[in-house]
Amino acid sequence: YILLLFFSLHLSAQYQPKNISKEDLKKADQWVNRTYNSLSQDQKLGQLFIVALYTNKGEDHISNVRRIVEQEQIGGLILMQDDAAREITLVNEFQSKSKVPLMIGMDAEWGLFQRIAAAHKFPWAMTLGAIQDKNLITKMAAKIAEDSKRMGINWDFAPVVDVNTNPDNPIIGNRSFGSEVQNVVNSALAYSSGLQDNRILAAIKHFPGHGDTSTDSHFDLPVVAHNLDRLNAVELAPFKALMDKGIGGVMVGHLHAPSLGDGPASISQEVIMHTLIDELRFHGLVVTDALEMKGIAGHDDVCARALIAGNDVVLSPRNLKKEIDGVMLALKKGRLSEADIDRKCRKVLSFKYALGLSSWKKVEEEGLAEKLVT
């Protein structure tokens, strides 16, 4: 698997990279420490934010993202719709302007086609779940990893491990590998391996399980009303099974599971700190689902609350300046500590090193469109 150990944190051996020398570990530690010590406290906080970049929202939007990258020194970008050539030009530009190389993410569950119409479209997860030879899924994910590298992407927010038990689910459906837990586990592991063996980080989602809902969290807050026994047997089961398989990331959904905790899971300490981290012993990167979604709307200071709850990275905040101010207020009031920010920052930097971002190089732009469809 990809180098997933938080080198400077010396965490669980389950994330030890394979065949890595003591000299490699030393170099990793040195880069993380050197980079961390070069950052101001504001810049350390900035590493915990990933901002959305759209090429179809006009130059004002792009200029605002450019300003954010230059002034806020954020940790990364998530690429949205939809011009590949424009996006890669901007990725190269923004990387060159960033003090610490940016983590570049995309929802590419069925390939870059999910966001870039000119790219090759791979099968939906439900089709993949029907495949008996899971090695074929690994090979497909390896091709998605290859395409991702061509775009400068290093984090694919996939695969979906929600168990699809509700035929009225308006958002998961074909995005799920199916309704049987073990098939979901086997398929997701094959997919994640294809990504991570090729140095693209995976993120299994949507914790604690979006499969049995009849509400789309893009528009409202779904409720998963099952008791704890049912949640453990179905919704949580794929996450549990994959925790010790080297999976690097988990995305937490905007879901309410009353048996686990109050309010949306993405800002719940009970769901993230107690269940995901303490009980399931997950030590990878924990990222929120997009915070511009309506499933989390109406909650103030969502980024501060998300970080307090246990997330390491907050994705697509609606108003970055307002959310950063909210985090600073939480620090001032003692709801969040400088040590919390420092620990999360080091974790992000460790993953950046693992993904090869300590030696970032400009991505080749010529002939990109042709390469993405082959």
C-alpha positions as a printed Julia matrix, in Angstrom:
374×3 Matrix{Float64}:
   0.0     0.0     0.0
   0.86    3.66   -0.34
   3.04    5.16    2.37
   0.33    5.8     4.95
   2.25    6.04    8.2
   2.13    9.43    9.87
   5.89    9.41   10.05
   6.32   12.16   12.6
   3.54   10.84   14.83
   4.68    7.2    15.16
   1.12    5.9    15.12
  -0.33    2.41   14.72
   1.77   -0.21   12.95
  -1.23   -1.08   10.77
  -0.29    1.92    8.62
   3.39    1.08    8.35
   4.43    1.3     4.7
   5.86   -1.86    3.2
   9.56   -2.21    2.42
  10.52    1.21    3.71
  13.97    1.76    5.15
  14.97    3.59    8.3
  16.63    6.16    6.06
  13.32    6.77    4.27
  11.55    7.23    7.6
  14.24    9.67    8.66
  13.85   11.72    5.48
  10.08   11.78    5.94
  10.41   12.96    9.53
  12.85   15.65    8.49
  10.59   17.01    5.75
   7.49   17.06    7.95
   9.35   18.76   10.81
  11.11   21.25    8.53
   7.88   22.17    6.75
   5.86   22.35    9.95
   8.43   24.64   11.61
   8.4    26.98    8.58
   4.67   27.69    8.96
   3.03   30.41   10.99
   0.13   29.36   13.22
  -2.32   30.75   10.64
  -0.62   28.73    7.9
  -0.79   25.58   10.02
  -4.54   26.13   10.31
  -4.77   26.74    6.57
  -3.44   23.23    5.91
  -6.71   21.82    7.26
  -8.89   23.45    4.56
  -9.68   22.14    1.07
 -11.48   24.62   -1.2
 -13.56   23.83   -4.3
 -12.31   24.97   -7.71
 -14.85   25.24  -10.54
 -13.84   26.24  -14.04
 -17.47   26.84  -15.07
 -18.17   29.6   -12.53
 -16.28   32.35  -14.31
 -13.13   34.37  -13.74
 -14.35   36.02  -10.53
 -14.58   32.6    -8.86
 -11.17   31.57  -10.18
  -9.63   34.85   -9.02
 -11.09   34.32   -5.56
  -9.57   30.82   -5.35
  -6.26   32.27   -6.54
  -6.41   34.85   -3.74
  -7.25   32.15   -1.18
  -4.32   29.99   -2.28
  -1.9    32.91   -2.12
  -3.13   34.59    1.06
  -4.57   31.8     3.19
  -2.08   29.09    2.16
  -4.76   26.4     2.31
  -4.01   22.69    2.32
  -5.66   21.72   -0.93
  -8.27   21.99   -3.66
 -11.09   19.76   -4.86
 -11.57   19.94   -8.62
 -15.16   20.3    -9.79
 -16.7    20.88  -13.23
 -15.5    20.71  -15.93
 -12.73   21.94  -18.31
  -9.72   19.6   -17.97
  -7.24   21.83  -19.84
  -8.21   24.89  -17.81
  -8.11   22.93  -14.56
  -4.63   21.52  -15.09
  -3.31   24.95  -16.04
  -4.75   26.35  -12.81
  -3.45   23.42  -10.74
   0.07   24.07  -12.02
  -0.29   27.79  -11.34
  -1.72   27.36   -7.86
   0.85   24.73   -6.9
   3.59   27.17   -7.88
   2.04   29.84   -5.63
   1.62   27.6    -2.59
   4.26   27.5     0.15
   3.4    23.86    0.82
   2.29   21.77   -2.19
  -1.48   21.45   -2.35
  -3.36   18.2    -1.93
  -5.59   17.99   -5.02
  -8.77   15.97   -4.65
 -11.67   14.93   -6.85
 -14.81   12.83   -6.6
 -13.8    10.29   -9.25
 -15.81    7.24   -8.25
 -16.34    6.15  -11.87
 -13.28    7.96  -13.12
 -12.6    11.6   -13.89
 -15.74   11.56  -16.06
 -17.68   12.23  -12.86
 -16.39   15.81  -13.08
 -14.82   16.07  -16.55
 -17.14   15.18  -19.42
 -14.22   14.7   -21.85
 -12.65   11.94  -19.72
 -13.18    8.18  -20.01
 -16.24    6.89  -18.14
 -15.75    3.73  -16.1
 -18.59    1.56  -14.72
 -20.66    2.59  -11.73
 -19.93    0.79   -8.46
 -23.08   -1.34   -8.69
 -21.77   -2.87  -11.93
 -18.4    -3.46  -10.3
 -20.08   -5.18   -7.35
 -21.46   -7.8    -9.74
 -17.98   -8.71  -10.96
 -16.71  -11.94   -9.41
 -13.04  -11.33  -10.21
 -12.23   -8.37   -7.96
  -8.79   -8.07   -9.54
 -10.57   -6.41  -12.46
 -11.73   -3.66  -10.1
  -8.16   -3.15   -8.93
  -6.99   -2.82  -12.53
  -9.74   -0.31  -13.26
  -8.87    1.76  -10.19
  -5.22    1.7   -11.26
  -6.29    3.31  -14.55
  -8.26    5.94  -12.61
  -5.08    6.56  -10.59
  -3.15    7.02  -13.85
  -5.7     9.55  -15.12
  -5.66   11.3   -11.76
  -1.91   11.79  -11.94
  -2.29   13.33  -15.38
  -4.53   15.95  -13.77
  -2.26   16.5   -10.77
  -4.81   14.79   -8.5
  -3.53   12.87   -5.48
  -6.74   12.17   -3.49
  -9.76   10.4    -4.95
 -12.74   10.76   -2.61
 -13.79    7.17   -3.28
 -14.9     4.43   -3.02
 -18.43    4.55   -1.63
 -18.86    1.79    0.98
 -22.48    2.53    1.8
 -24.54   -0.67    1.78
 -27.45   -0.03   -0.58
 -30.44   -1.43    1.3
 -33.03    1.23    0.45
 -34.49    1.19   -3.09
 -35.79    4.73   -2.54
 -32.31    6.12   -1.84
 -32.08    9.22   -4.07
 -28.29    9.68   -4.03
 -26.41    6.41   -3.4
 -28.08    3.76   -5.59
 -25.67    2.86   -8.43
 -22.79    4.45   -6.5
 -22.89    1.51   -4.05
 -21.29   -1.87   -4.73
 -24.51   -3.51   -3.59
 -26.67   -4.66   -0.68
 -24.4    -7.39    0.74
 -21.82   -6.27    3.27
 -19.04   -8.68    2.32
 -19.34   -7.87   -1.36
 -19.1    -4.18   -0.56
 -15.98   -4.83    1.53
 -14.27   -6.98   -1.1
 -15.08   -4.56   -3.92
 -14.04   -1.47   -1.95
 -10.76   -3.07   -0.91
  -9.99   -3.95   -4.53
 -10.81   -0.4    -5.63
  -8.79    1.22   -2.83
  -5.82   -1.01   -3.57
  -5.83    0.05   -7.21
  -5.65    3.68   -6.12
  -3.25    3.46   -3.23
  -0.81    1.01   -4.82
  -0.41    3.75   -7.42
   0.05    6.58   -4.91
  -3.46    8.05   -5.06
  -5.1     8.31   -1.66
  -8.53    6.7    -1.2
 -11.33    7.88    1.09
 -14.07    5.41    1.97
 -17.43    7.13    2.43
 -19.95    8.17    3.73
 -19.36    7.35    7.41
 -21.35    6.11    9.32
 -23.36    4.85    6.31
 -25.64    6.54    3.76
 -27.13    3.39    2.23
 -30.51    3.22    3.98
 -31.77    6.77    3.57
 -34.53    8.31    1.49
 -33.06   11.8     1.68
 -30.21   13.33   -0.32
 -27.72   15.05    2.01
 -27.01   17.59   -0.73
 -30.46   19.02    0.03
 -31.4    17.99    3.59
 -30.15   16.01    6.57
 -30.87   12.26    6.23
 -31.68   10.25    9.35
 -30.41    6.69    9.81
 -32.78    5.58   12.56
 -31.55    2.02   13.15
 -30.49    0.71   16.54
 -26.85    0.04   17.34
 -27.04   -3.69   16.59
 -28.31   -3.02   13.07
 -25.76   -0.24   12.49
 -22.92   -2.54   13.55
 -24.18   -5.36   11.35
 -24.76   -3.33    8.18
 -23.94    0.4     8.01
 -20.74    0.36   10.06
 -19.62   -3.12    9.01
 -17.7    -2.14    5.84
 -15.86    0.62    7.68
 -14.94   -1.79   10.47
 -13.71   -4.41    8.01
 -11.53   -1.92    6.12
  -9.96   -0.11    9.08
  -6.92   -2.4     9.26
  -6.46   -2.74    5.49
  -4.35    0.36    4.96
  -7.18    2.64    3.84
  -5.82    6.16    4.08
  -8.95    8.28    4.37
 -12.52    8.29    5.62
 -15.12   10.85    4.57
 -17.8    11.59    7.16
 -21.29   12.25    5.8
 -23.9    14.79    6.76
 -26.14   12.16    8.35
 -27.93   11.86   11.66
 -27.64    8.46   13.33
 -29.38    8.93   16.72
 -28.02    5.65   18.07
 -24.47    7.01   17.67
 -24.85   10.64   18.61
 -26.74   13.91   18.32
 -26.81   16.08   15.21
 -25.0    15.6    11.9
 -22.26   12.97   12.04
 -19.81   15.35   10.34
 -19.77   17.64   13.39
 -20.4    15.05   16.11
 -17.68   14.13   18.58
 -19.67   11.04   19.54
 -19.66    9.76   15.96
 -16.1    10.72   14.98
 -14.0    10.7    18.15
 -15.88    7.97   20.0
 -16.96    5.62   17.21
 -14.58    6.14   14.28
 -11.34    6.93   16.12
 -11.66    5.34   19.56
 -13.8     2.26   18.81
 -12.81    1.51   15.22
  -9.25    2.72   15.82
  -8.96    4.65   12.58
  -5.81    6.77   12.42
  -5.92    7.95    8.81
  -7.12   11.3     7.49
 -10.71   12.1     8.46
 -12.39   14.55    6.09
 -15.87   16.03    6.09
 -18.19   15.75    3.16
 -18.56   19.09    1.37
 -19.65   21.74    3.86
 -21.51   23.7     1.19
 -24.15   20.95    1.08
 -27.6    21.77    2.47
 -27.5    18.74    4.75
 -25.25   20.77    7.06
 -26.81   24.18    6.37
 -28.14   26.08    9.34
 -25.29   25.08   11.64
 -23.01   27.95   12.64
 -19.22   27.65   12.7
 -19.33   24.26   11.01
 -15.58   24.16   10.35
 -14.76   24.81   14.0
 -17.3    22.22   15.09
 -15.99   19.73   12.51
 -12.41   20.09   13.74
 -13.49   19.84   17.38
 -15.45   16.68   16.51
 -12.31   14.97   15.2
 -12.07   15.75   11.49
  -8.56   16.5    10.25
  -9.63   18.22    7.04
 -12.7    20.33    6.23
 -13.94   20.24    2.65
 -15.53   23.03    0.59
 -16.59   25.54    3.26
 -19.18   28.07    2.1
 -17.36   31.16    3.34
 -13.7    30.53    4.11
 -12.97   33.8     5.91
 -16.02   33.45    8.14
 -15.15   29.83    8.93
 -11.53   30.64    9.74
 -12.77   33.4    12.06
 -15.0    30.8    13.72
 -12.04   28.49   14.28
  -9.99   31.34   15.73
 -12.85   32.14   18.13
 -13.03   28.48   19.17
  -9.28   28.6    19.89
  -9.71   31.78   21.93
 -12.53   30.22   23.97
 -10.61   26.98   24.54
 -13.05   24.76   22.65
 -10.16   23.89   20.35
  -6.48   23.99   21.29
  -3.33   24.99   19.42
  -2.13   21.44   20.06
  -5.17   20.11   18.17
  -4.34   22.27   15.15
  -0.66   21.34   15.3
  -1.41   17.61   15.47
  -3.83   17.77   12.53
  -1.37   19.87   10.53
   1.43   17.36   11.07
  -0.88   14.57    9.99
  -1.77   16.39    6.77
   1.91   17.1     6.06
   2.78   13.45    6.65
   0.25   12.36    4.06
   1.51   14.99    1.65
   4.98   13.49    1.98
   3.56   10.0     1.49
   1.86   11.15   -1.71
   5.11   12.52   -3.11
   4.28   16.18   -2.65
   7.6    16.95   -0.98
   9.05   16.95   -4.51
   6.13   18.32   -6.55
   6.74   18.76  -10.27
   4.66   20.59  -12.84
   2.15   18.33  -14.58
   2.42   18.04  -18.37
  -0.4    19.98  -20.04
   0.12   19.12  -23.69
  -2.17   16.44  -25.14
  -4.13   16.06  -21.9
  -7.58   15.75  -23.51
  -6.48   12.85  -25.71
  -4.83   11.04  -22.8
  -7.96   11.17  -20.63
 -10.09    9.26  -23.12
  -7.62    6.47  -23.92
